Amino acid sequence: MSGILHLVGTPIGNLGDISERARETLAAVDLVAAEDTRRTGRLLAHFGIEARLVSFFEGNEDRRSEQLLDALRQGKDVAVVSDAGMPGLSDPGYRLVRACVEERIEVRVVPGPSAAISALVISGLPTDRYAFEGFLPRRASDRRARLRELAPLAHTIVLFESPRRVAALLREVIDELGDRRVAVARELTKRFEEVLRGTASTVLASLADRELKGEVVIVIEGLRRDAGTLPDLDRLVEEARVLVRAGMRKREAAGAVARERGGSANPIYRRLVDDGRDGPDEPS
């Protein structure tokens, strides 16, 4: 008879948030697979739990998954934990779960804190529908491309981001999505917990002289579809095309429409440039 794979949520900062069931599970399993064995070792020691630890991170996920499957096939119970929060969310785990499901090995979840959900509910932005995007690509061009794909979505967007790239991401949000409402949540449940709320431009301005540290989650307002919302990008671009056909330069046309309607001129200008790739970029 095979063992059981347990996905165990651990505190995202405040150790008091660990559940009694999580403690019992970690104490009972034969093996704990941890993203960082040193960090998890300190967590277990804090609660007086002795357990056999093995590393389970992005670099060794494929090899370690097969080893963990062997242990499960032999009847051993295995717990998977991340450095903080729920395993499998932007961390290793789902491939192992998929393999267990395929082999009919039982998988149980021990729910715990989640930085993404915690940031969402404290953001003040709509929570009825949301998309969790994890970490966006590191390259600026790839991030911008992904943001453009997210632009039409009406639901709230939740992202993880390095504190060093928060300001750059907010500038990209303004360019690609417009000056939407955002919340930047830092060090949730810890001593220096902080949530910055407002439009992307106002939050960016408040960070001008600051160097953020710690874990950061960014929550972004979805595209508003109420009566007072801005026209969608297609309509803005069409208005700018009319100005270009009347003789205005593309950048000037994009800026004029953005000033009139609100939002950013950059996405309008890029669409106008795309229009002219098979012809002259500006009117002669």
Phi, psi and omega in degrees: 000133183284162177279191183239134174268125180249126173262112192248122175282136180238163183303144175269359178181297182281116184295341179292350182274356179291142181273157177297322180295322178298317179298315181296320181294314181296329179283337188263335186288163179278337187208137176244118177265118189236143177300316177228108185295330179292315181294314179293326177300320178293321178298312181296319180298323180301325182260010177069031182259129175256127182208153174279125184250140170227151181282147181209090184225178187304320184292334182240016188302314183296310181295315183291326179301319180294322178294320178292323176298318177301316179297318179295319178299330180277002177095008180273143176271137184234136173249137175249130177228153172258180178299327180197139177086207184271130177293153179092347177262103186059020178222162177302152176151315190291329179294321177294318178299315180300317179296321179295318179299318180296328181265007180060035172272132185293136177237129177237150178246137174247094188299149178206191182299151176223123180298322182296311181291320179299316179294321180300311186286339180265354187289331187085004177262162184303138183245000184290329175219134180208159176237128175264119184255356182062220177270131173286164178303152181285323181292134184301318182295322179290322178298314181298320179297319180292320178298322178297325177293328181277343187306320183282351185290135181273349184264162182295145183245133180241128183231150164264147178207148173293140179301334180288340184251007184298312182298317179298318180295319179297321176297320178293323176299315180299317182292317189265330184247347188092176185276071183279164173289141180220166169223130176251110183257128185233136174055046182301137180071359180263178186300320185256034177307138182209139175230120178259123183237150177148191174289161180302322181291320180289321177294319178300317179297323180290342180264004188305318184250022184240149173246108182288149176225159174091185181284136184232136171237134179246129179246129187237134178298140174285173178295123181280134183243016178283176187297333183268007184283165177288154173299154180288168187299321181302318181291321178297317180296319180297320176298320179293324178299322178299318180293322178295316179297335178278357175115357181281146176291152188299315181296320179295320180295317179298318180294322181295317179293318180297320179294321182289318187261342185093161179099197186256143178280338188300310180296328177294314181298319181298321178293322178295320177296318177301324178302325187262011183292339177260009181204191180295143182285331183228156176294144181274000000 
